[in-house]
């Protein structure tokens, strides 16, 4: 997998996590623990993207 492919895959995962967070927040009773876990994964991907972009 090339660097560009890796970055594209990470961006896709980041967007999917963003969508999952939005869906969870739109529920009548969102699960705060699940949202926290999703946000943590999203931040890890963002950090990895930042390190690859350097």
Order of alpha helices (4+ residues) and beta strands (2+ residues): alpha-alpha
